[in-house]
Amino acid sequence: MAVTVSLVALFGLVLFFLLRHHSLSAGAAFVAVMFGFFLASTGAAGPINHLTIAVVHAIPNP
């Protein structure tokens, strides 16, 4: 668990700087995928899923 959290922090930081410098490349896509993969393995996955569901339900249907 500790390794996963540190990898999430590492990939999150790298992704932040890549997006800040508008570096949209294959490397940035890889970092984004790895960040999502490791984030899903942490305890933050449940609250993120609940937040996403709440936002989707808050959007009114036409």
C-alpha positions as CSV (number, residue, x, y, z in Angstrom):
1,M,0.0,0.0,0.0
2,A,2.8,2.4,0.9
3,V,4.5,1.8,-2.5
4,T,1.2,2.4,-4.4
5,V,0.6,5.7,-2.6
6,S,4.1,6.9,-3.3
7,L,3.7,5.9,-7.0
8,V,0.4,7.8,-7.1
9,A,2.2,10.9,-5.7
10,L,5.0,10.5,-8.2
11,F,2.9,10.1,-11.3
12,G,0.5,12.8,-10.1
13,L,3.3,15.3,-9.7
14,V,4.8,14.4,-13.1
15,L,1.3,14.6,-14.7
16,F,0.8,18.0,-13.1
17,F,4.0,19.4,-14.6
18,L,3.3,17.8,-18.0
19,L,-0.2,19.4,-18.2
20,R,1.1,22.7,-16.9
21,H,3.7,22.9,-19.7
22,H,1.2,21.7,-22.3
23,S,3.2,18.7,-23.1
24,L,0.7,16.4,-24.7
25,S,2.6,13.5,-26.1
26,A,2.7,9.7,-25.9
27,G,4.8,10.0,-22.7
28,A,2.2,12.3,-21.1
29,A,-0.5,9.8,-22.0
30,F,1.5,7.0,-20.4
31,V,1.9,9.0,-17.2
32,A,-1.8,9.7,-17.1
33,V,-2.7,6.0,-17.6
34,M,-0.2,4.9,-14.9
35,F,-1.5,7.6,-12.5
36,G,-5.1,6.4,-13.0
37,F,-4.0,2.8,-12.6
38,F,-2.2,3.3,-9.3
39,L,-4.9,5.8,-8.0
40,A,-7.5,3.0,-8.5
41,S,-5.4,0.8,-6.3
42,T,-5.5,3.2,-3.3
43,G,-8.2,3.9,-0.8
44,A,-9.1,7.0,-2.7
45,A,-10.8,4.9,-5.4
46,G,-14.0,4.5,-3.5
47,P,-14.6,8.2,-2.7
48,I,-13.6,9.2,-6.2
49,N,-16.2,6.8,-7.6
50,H,-18.9,8.1,-5.2
51,L,-18.0,11.7,-6.2
52,T,-18.3,10.9,-9.9
53,I,-21.6,9.2,-9.4
54,A,-22.9,12.2,-7.4
55,V,-21.8,14.7,-10.1
56,V,-23.5,12.6,-12.8
57,H,-26.7,12.4,-10.9
58,A,-26.6,16.1,-10.1
59,I,-26.6,17.0,-13.9
60,P,-30.2,17.3,-14.9
61,N,-31.4,15.0,-17.7
62,P,-33.0,16.7,-20.7
